[in-house]
């Protein structure tokens, strides 16, 4: 009996990740799994946002369609499904244009991802427009976890020229670019310049749950006093 496409993808992902784990000793990454206070699903605990992508990895059509299918099945207000995507794979014109529209600090590493996707919120539905950005974020979250299951990595970026995306790709006014998503295979031995190499190895920290739950006026006042320095300085991790 032949394996299903998803099973075949998962088996290949395990092989790909095993290859990625054989990093050069002086560039090996520390364990990046989250030190959680409750037991989480391994895909959630293991998800992080690397910058070191395998420059030779090619994102297959089956992998691309699988992560987009995960985004497709995200929840949304009144099932409005406001997410839209511009998809570029390394080597094509869409990818090259997206790279040109990234903030300069993101170009040195993002240009080596296997694909760049711009997530866009469609705000044309008046009754659900207020939640379009939120729902688009949910779709990208689904995409990122599905990518993790396939042995891929995702790094989401706010550092790009949203107005430039709208202009270069001729987007209608109700289509709002929200974030750019880099997808590829992690390369633990990627030759990253500083400060990216340091950030790749920085401790992963989060606010405690007690600071996230707002009960009462006193706790509702935002504060950075207890936020670890690594969290304040780092980009998405």
LINFEN-V247637 format. One record per helix or strand of 3 or more residues. SS is the DSSP state (alpha for helix, beta for strand). FROM is the first residue (numbers start at 1). LEN is the number of residues. If there is no record, write none. Layout:
BEGIN
ss: {SS & SS}
from: {FROM & FROM}
len: {LEN & LEN}
END
This chain:
BEGIN
ss: {alpha & alpha & alpha & alpha & alpha & beta & alpha & alpha & beta & alpha & beta & alpha & beta & alpha & alpha & alpha}
from: {5 & 25 & 42 & 61 & 77 & 83 & 93 & 104 & 115 & 129 & 153 & 162 & 175 & 196 & 209 & 229}
len: {17 & 3 & 5 & 12 & 3 & 7 & 8 & 7 & 8 & 21 & 5 & 7 & 10 & 6 & 4 & 5}
END
